[in-house]
Structure formats: structure tokens, C-alpha cells
């Protein structure tokens, strides 16, 4: 499956993400860390429910269902990225 265009890029299995070094003290880095943790939890839950590793399928599902809302809620709590 190709990388999800317009997404966070964490579903990519190549070395294209991140495209450049990110300052670990930046708000963007903290956002990405939190988002990745949420996606990893979702992938684990969905894989357990299905009885198989869903990996990219669950990642894509999370992005399509929850990414926009997650960012809105994260920015409401932490400020704009």
C-alpha cells in the first residue's frame, strides 16, 4: 500500500518520513508523538479484534476516521501547531 497522501506519513514503510530532522522540543514533534501513540493503540485494538495484524489497514482507518478530530482536540489543548 502506498503512503497515505496528505496524512501524517506514519503508514509509510520506507524511510521517507520524516522528510527532515524535527526539533524534539517543537510543538509539531509533540503532536506527532501523541498522534503516533494513538494510532499504535488503535492498530493494536483493531488487530486484537480481528485476530490478525492489520498494520497499514488499521493505520489508514484511523487516519480516515479520527485524524482530523484528533488534531482539532490536540490544538485546542496545546495550541496551534
Secondary structure, DSSP 4 states (H G I P E B T S, - for coil): ----TTS-STT--SS-SSSS---TTSHHHHHHHHHHHHHHHHHHHHHHHHTS--HHHHHHHHHHHHHHHHHHHHHHHH---
